[in-house]
Amino acid sequence: MRLDVLPTPDAVAPGSLGGATVLVVDVLRASTTMIVALANGCTGITPVADAVEARRLARAHGDSGAQAR
């Protein structure tokens, strides 16, 4: 069995995954971002599937304070 570990999606060469079984785990980046946000005053985190859902939820909640920097 061959196991390759790539730190970011950008490290995957286009077309290199044909016929491969791939497992994507984004735990470290996601949890690090959440910890830093909470440590800097974030009062809550709502996980979403994608940016479209995030924008929809922001509009539904009146875009109450979420800001990109």
mmCIF file of the N, C-alpha and C atoms, coordinates in Angstrom:
data_MODEL
# 
_entry.id   MODEL 
# 
loop_
_atom_site.group_PDB 
_atom_site.id 
_atom_site.type_symbol 
_atom_site.label_atom_id 
_atom_site.label_alt_id 
_atom_site.label_comp_id 
_atom_site.label_asym_id 
_atom_site.label_entity_id 
_atom_site.label_seq_id 
_atom_site.pdbx_PDB_ins_code 
_atom_site.Cartn_x 
_atom_site.Cartn_y 
_atom_site.Cartn_z 
_atom_site.occupancy 
_atom_site.B_iso_or_equiv 
_atom_site.pdbx_formal_charge 
_atom_site.auth_seq_id 
_atom_site.auth_comp_id 
_atom_site.auth_asym_id 
_atom_site.auth_atom_id 
_atom_site.pdbx_PDB_model_num 
ATOM 1   N N  . MET A 1 1  ? 0.848   -1.170 0.000   1.00 0.00 ? 1  MET A N  1 
ATOM 2   C CA . MET A 1 1  ? 0.000   0.000  0.000   1.00 0.00 ? 1  MET A CA 1 
ATOM 3   C C  . MET A 1 1  ? 0.893   1.232  0.000   1.00 0.00 ? 1  MET A C  1 
ATOM 4   N N  . ARG A 1 2  ? 0.501   2.216  -0.780  1.00 0.00 ? 2  ARG A N  1 
ATOM 5   C CA . ARG A 1 2  ? 1.228   3.490  -0.835  1.00 0.00 ? 2  ARG A CA 1 
ATOM 6   C C  . ARG A 1 2  ? 0.367   4.564  -0.182  1.00 0.00 ? 2  ARG A C  1 
ATOM 7   N N  . LEU A 1 3  ? 0.981   5.380  0.660   1.00 0.00 ? 3  LEU A N  1 
ATOM 8   C CA . LEU A 1 3  ? 0.280   6.455  1.336   1.00 0.00 ? 3  LEU A CA 1 
ATOM 9   C C  . LEU A 1 3  ? 1.044   7.751  1.110   1.00 0.00 ? 3  LEU A C  1 
ATOM 10  N N  . ASP A 1 4  ? 0.380   8.728  0.526   1.00 0.00 ? 4  ASP A N  1 
ATOM 11  C CA . ASP A 1 4  ? 0.963   10.050 0.333   1.00 0.00 ? 4  ASP A CA 1 
ATOM 12  C C  . ASP A 1 4  ? 0.209   11.025 1.229   1.00 0.00 ? 4  ASP A C  1 
ATOM 13  N N  . VAL A 1 5  ? 0.923   11.900 1.895   1.00 0.00 ? 5  VAL A N  1 
ATOM 14  C CA . VAL A 1 5  ? 0.320   12.931 2.732   1.00 0.00 ? 5  VAL A CA 1 
ATOM 15  C C  . VAL A 1 5  ? 0.684   14.280 2.130   1.00 0.00 ? 5  VAL A C  1 
ATOM 16  N N  . LEU A 1 6  ? -0.336  15.068 1.821   1.00 0.00 ? 6  LEU A N  1 
ATOM 17  C CA . LEU A 1 6  ? -0.127  16.386 1.217   1.00 0.00 ? 6  LEU A CA 1 
ATOM 18  C C  . LEU A 1 6  ? -0.699  17.438 2.153   1.00 0.00 ? 6  LEU A C  1 
ATOM 19  N N  . PRO A 1 7  ? 0.055   18.482 2.445   1.00 0.00 ? 7  PRO A N  1 
ATOM 20  C CA . PRO A 1 7  ? -0.379  19.471 3.437   1.00 0.00 ? 7  PRO A CA 1 
ATOM 21  C C  . PRO A 1 7  ? -1.489  20.409 2.984   1.00 0.00 ? 7  PRO A C  1 
ATOM 22  N N  . THR A 1 8  ? -1.616  20.631 1.674   1.00 0.00 ? 8  THR A N  1 
ATOM 23  C CA . THR A 1 8  ? -2.646  21.543 1.162   1.00 0.00 ? 8  THR A CA 1 
ATOM 24  C C  . THR A 1 8  ? -3.193  21.002 -0.153  1.00 0.00 ? 8  THR A C  1 
ATOM 25  N N  . PRO A 1 9  ? -4.396  21.429 -0.541  1.00 0.00 ? 9  PRO A N  1 
ATOM 26  C CA . PRO A 1 9  ? -4.951  21.005 -1.831  1.00 0.00 ? 9  PRO A CA 1 
ATOM 27  C C  . PRO A 1 9  ? -4.073  21.422 -3.006  1.00 0.00 ? 9  PRO A C  1 
ATOM 28  N N  . ASP A 1 10 ? -3.351  22.522 -2.854  1.00 0.00 ? 10 ASP A N  1 
ATOM 29  C CA . ASP A 1 10 ? -2.484  22.999 -3.931  1.00 0.00 ? 10 ASP A CA 1 
ATOM 30  C C  . ASP A 1 10 ? -1.340  22.041 -4.230  1.00 0.00 ? 10 ASP A C  1 
ATOM 31  N N  . ALA A 1 11 ? -1.039  21.150 -3.300  1.00 0.00 ? 11 ALA A N  1 
ATOM 32  C CA . ALA A 1 11 ? 0.068   20.206 -3.474  1.00 0.00 ? 11 ALA A CA 1 
ATOM 33  C C  . ALA A 1 11 ? -0.307  19.030 -4.372  1.00 0.00 ? 11 ALA A C  1 
ATOM 34  N N  . VAL A 1 12 ? -1.572  18.916 -4.744  1.00 0.00 ? 12 VAL A N  1 
ATOM 35  C CA . VAL A 1 12 ? -2.025  17.824 -5.615  1.00 0.00 ? 12 VAL A CA 1 
ATOM 36  C C  . VAL A 1 12 ? -1.806  18.232 -7.069  1.00 0.00 ? 12 VAL A C  1 
ATOM 37  N N  . ALA A 1 13 ? -1.069  17.427 -7.785  1.00 0.00 ? 13 ALA A N  1 
ATOM 38  C CA . ALA A 1 13 ? -0.836  17.698 -9.203  1.00 0.00 ? 13 ALA A CA 1 
ATOM 39  C C  . ALA A 1 13 ? -2.114  17.399 -9.990  1.00 0.00 ? 13 ALA A C  1 
ATOM 40  N N  . PRO A 1 14 ? -2.544  18.328 -10.843 1.00 0.00 ? 14 PRO A N  1 
ATOM 41  C CA . PRO A 1 14 ? -3.744  18.101 -11.648 1.00 0.00 ? 14 PRO A CA 1 
ATOM 42  C C  . PRO A 1 14 ? -3.638  16.785 -12.427 1.00 0.00 ? 14 PRO A C  1 
ATOM 43  N N  . GLY A 1 15 ? -4.693  15.995 -12.378 1.00 0.00 ? 15 GLY A N  1 
ATOM 44  C CA . GLY A 1 15 ? -4.730  14.738 -13.116 1.00 0.00 ? 15 GLY A CA 1 
ATOM 45  C C  . GLY A 1 15 ? -4.010  13.583 -12.452 1.00 0.00 ? 15 GLY A C  1 
ATOM 46  N N  . SER A 1 16 ? -3.437  13.791 -11.273 1.00 0.00 ? 16 SER A N  1 
ATOM 47  C CA . SER A 1 16 ? -2.641  12.730 -10.642 1.00 0.00 ? 16 SER A CA 1 
ATOM 48  C C  . SER A 1 16 ? -3.457  11.753 -9.813  1.00 0.00 ? 16 SER A C  1 
ATOM 49  N N  . LEU A 1 17 ? -4.748  11.981 -9.661  1.00 0.00 ? 17 LEU A N  1 
ATOM 50  C CA . LEU A 1 17 ? -5.546  11.132 -8.784  1.00 0.00 ? 17 LEU A CA 1 
ATOM 51  C C  . LEU A 1 17 ? -6.441  10.142 -9.519  1.00 0.00 ? 17 LEU A C  1 
ATOM 52  N N  . GLY A 1 18 ? -6.309  10.062 -10.838 1.00 0.00 ? 18 GLY A N  1 
ATOM 53  C CA . GLY A 1 18 ? -7.127  9.126  -11.606 1.00 0.00 ? 18 GLY A CA 1 
ATOM 54  C C  . GLY A 1 18 ? -6.951  7.701  -11.117 1.00 0.00 ? 18 GLY A C  1 
ATOM 55  N N  . GLY A 1 19 ? -8.055  7.038  -10.775 1.00 0.00 ? 19 GLY A N  1 
ATOM 56  C CA . GLY A 1 19 ? -8.013  5.653  -10.321 1.00 0.00 ? 19 GLY A CA 1 
ATOM 57  C C  . GLY A 1 19 ? -7.569  5.480  -8.886  1.00 0.00 ? 19 GLY A C  1 
ATOM 58  N N  . ALA A 1 20 ? -7.350  6.573  -8.170  1.00 0.00 ? 20 ALA A N  1 
ATOM 59  C CA . ALA A 1 20 ? -6.876  6.498  -6.784  1.00 0.00 ? 20 ALA A CA 1 
ATOM 60  C C  . ALA A 1 20 ? -8.043  6.616  -5.805  1.00 0.00 ? 20 ALA A C  1 
ATOM 61  N N  . THR A 1 21 ? -7.850  6.077  -4.620  1.00 0.00 ? 21 THR A N  1 
ATOM 62  C CA . THR A 1 21 ? -8.775  6.302  -3.519  1.00 0.00 ? 21 THR A CA 1 
ATOM 63  C C  . THR A 1 21 ? -8.185  7.438  -2.702  1.00 0.00 ? 21 THR A C  1 
ATOM 64  N N  . VAL A 1 22 ? -8.998  8.459  -2.428  1.00 0.00 ? 22 VAL A N  1 
ATOM 65  C CA . VAL A 1 22 ? -8.501  9.661  -1.769  1.00 0.00 ? 22 VAL A CA 1 
ATOM 66  C C  . VAL A 1 22 ? -9.323  9.929  -0.515  1.00 0.00 ? 22 VAL A C  1 
ATOM 67  N N  . LEU A 1 23 ? -8.640  10.269 0.561   1.00 0.00 ? 23 LEU A N  1 
ATOM 68  C CA . LEU A 1 23 ? -9.280  10.667 1.801   1.00 0.00 ? 23 LEU A CA 1 
ATOM 69  C C  . LEU A 1 23 ? -8.783  12.066 2.137   1.00 0.00 ? 23 LEU A C  1 
ATOM 70  N N  . VAL A 1 24 ? -9.715  12.989 2.337   1.00 0.00 ? 24 VAL A N  1 
ATOM 71  C CA . VAL A 1 24 ? -9.348  14.362 2.649   1.00 0.00 ? 24 VAL A CA 1 
ATOM 72  C C  . VAL A 1 24 ? -9.761  14.652 4.085   1.00 0.00 ? 24 VAL A C  1 
ATOM 73  N N  . VAL A 1 25 ? -8.800  15.078 4.900   1.00 0.00 ? 25 VAL A N  1 
ATOM 74  C CA . VAL A 1 25 ? -9.065  15.438 6.292   1.00 0.00 ? 25 VAL A CA 1 
ATOM 75  C C  . VAL A 1 25 ? -8.519  16.844 6.518   1.00 0.00 ? 25 VAL A C  1 
ATOM 76  N N  . ASP A 1 26 ? -9.376  17.744 6.913   1.00 0.00 ? 26 ASP A N  1 
ATOM 77  C CA . ASP A 1 26 ? -8.974  19.133 7.106   1.00 0.00 ? 26 ASP A CA 1 
ATOM 78  C C  . ASP A 1 26 ? -9.121  19.527 8.578   1.00 0.00 ? 26 ASP A C  1 
ATOM 79  N N  . VAL A 1 27 ? -8.817  18.621 9.465   1.00 0.00 ? 27 VAL A N  1 
ATOM 80  C CA . VAL A 1 27 ? -9.024  18.855 10.886  1.00 0.00 ? 27 VAL A CA 1 
ATOM 81  C C  . VAL A 1 27 ? -8.082  19.915 11.440  1.00 0.00 ? 27 VAL A C  1 
ATOM 82  N N  . LEU A 1 28 ? -6.813  19.838 11.130  1.00 0.00 ? 28 LEU A N  1 
ATOM 83  C CA . LEU A 1 28 ? -5.854  20.766 11.724  1.00 0.00 ? 28 LEU A CA 1 
ATOM 84  C C  . LEU A 1 28 ? -6.106  22.210 11.326  1.00 0.00 ? 28 LEU A C  1 
ATOM 85  N N  . ARG A 1 29 ? -6.298  22.453 10.053  1.00 0.00 ? 29 ARG A N  1 
ATOM 86  C CA . ARG A 1 29 ? -6.504  23.834 9.607   1.00 0.00 ? 29 ARG A CA 1 
ATOM 87  C C  . ARG A 1 29 ? -7.812  24.378 10.174  1.00 0.00 ? 29 ARG A C  1 
ATOM 88  N N  . ALA A 1 30 ? -8.868  23.581 10.127  1.00 0.00 ? 30 ALA A N  1 
ATOM 89  C CA . ALA A 1 30 ? -10.166 24.037 10.622  1.00 0.00 ? 30 ALA A CA 1 
ATOM 90  C C  . ALA A 1 30 ? -10.129 24.284 12.130  1.00 0.00 ? 30 ALA A C  1 
ATOM 91  N N  . SER A 1 31 ? -9.587  23.343 12.891  1.00 0.00 ? 31 SER A N  1 
ATOM 92  C CA . SER A 1 31 ? -9.592  23.518 14.348  1.00 0.00 ? 31 SER A CA 1 
ATOM 93  C C  . SER A 1 31 ? -8.663  24.650 14.770  1.00 0.00 ? 31 SER A C  1 
ATOM 94  N N  . THR A 1 32 ? -7.551  24.827 14.100  1.00 0.00 ? 32 THR A N  1 
ATOM 95  C CA . THR A 1 32 ? -6.651  25.936 14.425  1.00 0.00 ? 32 THR A CA 1 
ATOM 96  C C  . THR A 1 32 ? -7.342  27.271 14.178  1.00 0.00 ? 32 THR A C  1 
ATOM 97  N N  . THR A 1 33 ? -8.040  27.383 13.066  1.00 0.00 ? 33 THR A N  1 
ATOM 98  C CA . THR A 1 33 ? -8.765  28.617 12.751  1.00 0.00 ? 33 THR A CA 1 
ATOM 99  C C  . THR A 1 33 ? -9.827  28.898 13.811  1.00 0.00 ? 33 THR A C  1 
ATOM 100 N N  . MET A 1 34 ? -10.555 27.860 14.236  1.00 0.00 ? 34 MET A N  1 
ATOM 101 C CA . MET A 1 34 ? -11.596 28.040 15.255  1.00 0.00 ? 34 MET A CA 1 
ATOM 102 C C  . MET A 1 34 ? -11.004 28.488 16.589  1.00 0.00 ? 34 MET A C  1 
ATOM 103 N N  . ILE A 1 35 ? -9.913  27.865 16.995  1.00 0.00 ? 35 ILE A N  1 
ATOM 104 C CA . ILE A 1 35 ? -9.274  28.219 18.271  1.00 0.00 ? 35 ILE A CA 1 
ATOM 105 C C  . ILE A 1 35 ? -8.798  29.667 18.259  1.00 0.00 ? 35 ILE A C  1 
ATOM 106 N N  . VAL A 1 36 ? -8.163  30.083 17.185  1.00 0.00 ? 36 VAL A N  1 
ATOM 107 C CA . VAL A 1 36 ? -7.670  31.460 17.082  1.00 0.00 ? 36 VAL A CA 1 
ATOM 108 C C  . VAL A 1 36 ? -8.840  32.436 17.078  1.00 0.00 ? 36 VAL A C  1 
ATOM 109 N N  . ALA A 1 37 ? -9.901  32.118 16.347  1.00 0.00 ? 37 ALA A N  1 
ATOM 110 C CA . ALA A 1 37 ? -11.070 33.000 16.308  1.00 0.00 ? 37 ALA A CA 1 
ATOM 111 C C  . ALA A 1 37 ? -11.675 33.151 17.703  1.00 0.00 ? 37 ALA A C  1 
ATOM 112 N N  . LEU A 1 38 ? -11.860 32.058 18.420  1.00 0.00 ? 38 LEU A N  1 
ATOM 113 C CA . LEU A 1 38 ? -12.435 32.120 19.764  1.00 0.00 ? 38 LEU A CA 1 
ATOM 114 C C  . LEU A 1 38 ? -11.519 32.869 20.731  1.00 0.00 ? 38 LEU A C  1 
ATOM 115 N N  . ALA A 1 39 ? -10.229 32.657 20.613  1.00 0.00 ? 39 ALA A N  1 
ATOM 116 C CA . ALA A 1 39 ? -9.265  33.345 21.483  1.00 0.00 ? 39 ALA A CA 1 
ATOM 117 C C  . ALA A 1 39 ? -9.247  34.847 21.234  1.00 0.00 ? 39 ALA A C  1 
ATOM 118 N N  . ASN A 1 40 ? -9.693  35.263 20.055  1.00 0.00 ? 40 ASN A N  1 
ATOM 119 C CA . ASN A 1 40 ? -9.690  36.683 19.711  1.00 0.00 ? 40 ASN A CA 1 
ATOM 120 C C  . ASN A 1 40 ? -11.076 37.319 19.783  1.00 0.00 ? 40 ASN A C  1 
ATOM 121 N N  . GLY A 1 41 ? -11.968 36.695 20.541  1.00 0.00 ? 41 GLY A N  1 
ATOM 122 C CA . GLY A 1 41 ? -13.253 37.320 20.802  1.00 0.00 ? 41 GLY A CA 1 
ATOM 123 C C  . GLY A 1 41 ? -14.442 36.806 20.031  1.00 0.00 ? 41 GLY A C  1 
ATOM 124 N N  . CYS A 1 42 ? -14.257 35.851 19.156  1.00 0.00 ? 42 CYS A N  1 
ATOM 125 C CA . CYS A 1 42 ? -15.391 35.264 18.432  1.00 0.00 ? 42 CYS A CA 1 
ATOM 126 C C  . CYS A 1 42 ? -16.320 34.603 19.453  1.00 0.00 ? 42 CYS A C  1 
ATOM 127 N N  . THR A 1 43 ? -17.619 34.860 19.359  1.00 0.00 ? 43 THR A N  1 
ATOM 128 C CA . THR A 1 43 ? -18.558 34.318 20.339  1.00 0.00 ? 43 THR A CA 1 
ATOM 129 C C  . THR A 1 43 ? -19.209 33.018 19.903  1.00 0.00 ? 43 THR A C  1 
ATOM 130 N N  . GLY A 1 44 ? -19.014 32.612 18.664  1.00 0.00 ? 44 GLY A N  1 
ATOM 131 C CA . GLY A 1 44 ? -19.587 31.356 18.202  1.00 0.00 ? 44 GLY A CA 1 
ATOM 132 C C  . GLY A 1 44 ? -19.142 31.024 16.799  1.00 0.00 ? 44 GLY A C  1 
ATOM 133 N N  . ILE A 1 45 ? -19.240 29.751 16.470  1.00 0.00 ? 45 ILE A N  1 
ATOM 134 C CA . ILE A 1 45 ? -18.843 29.265 15.148  1.00 0.00 ? 45 ILE A CA 1 
ATOM 135 C C  . ILE A 1 45 ? -19.943 28.357 14.633  1.00 0.00 ? 45 ILE A C  1 
ATOM 136 N N  . THR A 1 46 ? -20.348 28.576 13.395  1.00 0.00 ? 46 THR A N  1 
ATOM 137 C CA . THR A 1 46 ? -21.353 27.733 12.758  1.00 0.00 ? 46 THR A CA 1 
ATOM 138 C C  . THR A 1 46 ? -20.718 27.055 11.557  1.00 0.00 ? 46 THR A C  1 
ATOM 139 N N  . PRO A 1 47 ? -20.461 25.745 11.648  1.00 0.00 ? 47 PRO A N  1 
ATOM 140 C CA . PRO A 1 47 ? -19.874 25.045 10.494  1.00 0.00 ? 47 PRO A CA 1 
ATOM 141 C C  . PRO A 1 47 ? -20.865 25.005 9.326   1.00 0.00 ? 47 PRO A C  1 
ATOM 142 N N  . VAL A 1 48 ? -20.371 25.188 8.130   1.00 0.00 ? 48 VAL A N  1 
ATOM 143 C CA . VAL A 1 48 ? -21.185 25.113 6.918   1.00 0.00 ? 48 VAL A CA 1 
ATOM 144 C C  . VAL A 1 48 ? -20.455 24.281 5.871   1.00 0.00 ? 48 VAL A C  1 
ATOM 145 N N  . ALA A 1 49 ? -21.183 23.840 4.884   1.00 0.00 ? 49 ALA A N  1 
ATOM 146 C CA . ALA A 1 49 ? -20.595 22.977 3.852   1.00 0.00 ? 49 ALA A CA 1 
ATOM 147 C C  . ALA A 1 49 ? -19.752 23.740 2.840   1.00 0.00 ? 49 ALA A C  1 
ATOM 148 N N  . ASP A 1 50 ? -20.125 25.002 2.571   1.00 0.00 ? 50 ASP A N  1 
ATOM 149 C CA . ASP A 1 50 ? -19.406 25.764 1.552   1.00 0.00 ? 50 ASP A CA 1 
ATOM 150 C C  . ASP A 1 50 ? -19.682 27.258 1.715   1.00 0.00 ? 50 ASP A C  1 
ATOM 151 N N  . ALA A 1 51 ? -19.012 28.057 0.901   1.00 0.00 ? 51 ALA A N  1 
ATOM 152 C CA . ALA A 1 51 ? -19.141 29.513 0.979   1.00 0.00 ? 51 ALA A CA 1 
ATOM 153 C C  . ALA A 1 51 ? -20.555 29.986 0.653   1.00 0.00 ? 51 ALA A C  1 
ATOM 154 N N  . VAL A 1 52 ? -21.238 29.294 -0.241  1.00 0.00 ? 52 VAL A N  1 
ATOM 155 C CA . VAL A 1 52 ? -22.607 29.676 -0.605  1.00 0.00 ? 52 VAL A CA 1 
ATOM 156 C C  . VAL A 1 52 ? -23.515 29.580 0.618   1.00 0.00 ? 52 VAL A C  1 
ATOM 157 N N  . GLU A 1 53 ? -23.402 28.491 1.365   1.00 0.00 ? 53 GLU A N  1 
ATOM 158 C CA . GLU A 1 53 ? -24.211 28.329 2.572   1.00 0.00 ? 53 GLU A CA 1 
ATOM 159 C C  . GLU A 1 53 ? -23.837 29.374 3.628   1.00 0.00 ? 53 GLU A C  1 
ATOM 160 N N  . ALA A 1 54 ? -22.554 29.683 3.755   1.00 0.00 ? 54 ALA A N  1 
ATOM 161 C CA . ALA A 1 54 ? -22.109 30.695 4.715   1.00 0.00 ? 54 ALA A CA 1 
ATOM 162 C C  . ALA A 1 54 ? -22.730 32.047 4.393   1.00 0.00 ? 54 ALA A C  1 
ATOM 163 N N  . ARG A 1 55 ? -22.722 32.424 3.119   1.00 0.00 ? 55 ARG A N  1 
ATOM 164 C CA . ARG A 1 55 ? -23.312 33.708 2.723   1.00 0.00 ? 55 ARG A CA 1 
ATOM 165 C C  . ARG A 1 55 ? -24.819 33.719 2.952   1.00 0.00 ? 55 ARG A C  1 
ATOM 166 N N  . ARG A 1 56 ? -25.478 32.599 2.664   1.00 0.00 ? 56 ARG A N  1 
ATOM 167 C CA . ARG A 1 56 ? -26.927 32.505 2.883   1.00 0.00 ? 56 ARG A CA 1 
ATOM 168 C C  . ARG A 1 56 ? -27.253 32.678 4.361   1.00 0.00 ? 56 ARG A C  1 
ATOM 169 N N  . LEU A 1 57 ? -26.502 32.017 5.229   1.00 0.00 ? 57 LEU A N  1 
ATOM 170 C CA . LEU A 1 57 ? -26.734 32.154 6.669   1.00 0.00 ? 57 LEU A CA 1 
ATOM 171 C C  . LEU A 1 57 ? -26.440 33.566 7.149   1.00 0.00 ? 57 LEU A C  1 
ATOM 172 N N  . ALA A 1 58 ? -25.400 34.187 6.626   1.00 0.00 ? 58 ALA A N  1 
ATOM 173 C CA . ALA A 1 58 ? -25.068 35.559 7.017   1.00 0.00 ? 58 ALA A CA 1 
ATOM 174 C C  . ALA A 1 58 ? -26.217 36.506 6.660   1.00 0.00 ? 58 ALA A C  1 
ATOM 175 N N  . ARG A 1 59 ? -26.778 36.343 5.464   1.00 0.00 ? 59 ARG A N  1 
ATOM 176 C CA . ARG A 1 59 ? -27.914 37.185 5.066   1.00 0.00 ? 59 ARG A CA 1 
ATOM 177 C C  . ARG A 1 59 ? -29.127 36.926 5.951   1.00 0.00 ? 59 ARG A C  1 
ATOM 178 N N  . ALA A 1 60 ? -29.388 35.650 6.270   1.00 0.00 ? 60 ALA A N  1 
ATOM 179 C CA . ALA A 1 60 ? -30.541 35.277 7.087   1.00 0.00 ? 60 ALA A CA 1 
ATOM 180 C C  . ALA A 1 60 ? -30.441 35.845 8.501   1.00 0.00 ? 60 ALA A C  1 
ATOM 181 N N  . HIS A 1 61 ? -29.225 36.031 8.990   1.00 0.00 ? 61 HIS A N  1 
ATOM 182 C CA . HIS A 1 61 ? -29.013 36.544 10.348  1.00 0.00 ? 61 HIS A CA 1 
ATOM 183 C C  . HIS A 1 61 ? -28.665 38.029 10.332  1.00 0.00 ? 61 HIS A C  1 
ATOM 184 N N  . GLY A 1 62 ? -28.900 38.686 9.225   1.00 0.00 ? 62 GLY A N  1 
ATOM 185 C CA . GLY A 1 62 ? -28.642 40.113 9.137   1.00 0.00 ? 62 GLY A CA 1 
ATOM 186 C C  . GLY A 1 62 ? -27.165 40.449 9.123   1.00 0.00 ? 62 GLY A C  1 
ATOM 187 N N  . ASP A 1 63 ? -26.337 39.494 8.734   1.00 0.00 ? 63 ASP A N  1 
ATOM 188 C CA . ASP A 1 63 ? -24.892 39.711 8.644   1.00 0.00 ? 63 ASP A CA 1 
ATOM 189 C C  . ASP A 1 63 ? -24.376 40.343 9.943   1.00 0.00 ? 63 ASP A C  1 
ATOM 190 N N  . SER A 1 64 ? -24.787 39.756 11.076  1.00 0.00 ? 64 SER A N  1 
ATOM 191 C CA . SER A 1 64 ? -24.579 40.357 12.404  1.00 0.00 ? 64 SER A CA 1 
ATOM 192 C C  . SER A 1 64 ? -23.145 40.274 12.905  1.00 0.00 ? 64 SER A C  1 
ATOM 193 N N  . GLY A 1 65 ? -22.266 41.013 12.294  1.00 0.00 ? 65 GLY A N  1 
ATOM 194 C CA . GLY A 1 65 ? -20.937 41.157 12.844  1.00 0.00 ? 65 GLY A CA 1 
ATOM 195 C C  . GLY A 1 65 ? -19.850 40.304 12.210  1.00 0.00 ? 65 GLY A C  1 
ATOM 196 N N  . ALA A 1 66 ? -20.179 39.362 11.380  1.00 0.00 ? 66 ALA A N  1 
ATOM 197 C CA . ALA A 1 66 ? -19.146 38.556 10.739  1.00 0.00 ? 66 ALA A CA 1 
ATOM 198 C C  . ALA A 1 66 ? -18.437 39.407 9.712   1.00 0.00 ? 66 ALA A C  1 
ATOM 199 N N  . GLN A 1 67 ? -17.121 39.470 9.810   1.00 0.00 ? 67 GLN A N  1 
ATOM 200 C CA . GLN A 1 67 ? -16.367 40.305 8.886   1.00 0.00 ? 67 GLN A CA 1 
ATOM 201 C C  . GLN A 1 67 ? -15.137 39.577 8.401   1.00 0.00 ? 67 GLN A C  1 
ATOM 202 N N  . ALA A 1 68 ? -14.829 39.752 7.142   1.00 0.00 ? 68 ALA A N  1 
ATOM 203 C CA . ALA A 1 68 ? -13.586 39.218 6.589   1.00 0.00 ? 68 ALA A CA 1 
ATOM 204 C C  . ALA A 1 68 ? -12.512 40.280 6.753   1.00 0.00 ? 68 ALA A C  1 
ATOM 205 N N  . ARG A 1 69 ? -11.303 39.847 7.010   1.00 0.00 ? 69 ARG A N  1 
ATOM 206 C CA . ARG A 1 69 ? -10.200 40.805 7.149   1.00 0.00 ? 69 ARG A CA 1 
ATOM 207 C C  . ARG A 1 69 ? -9.225  40.612 6.041   1.00 0.00 ? 69 ARG A C  1 
# 
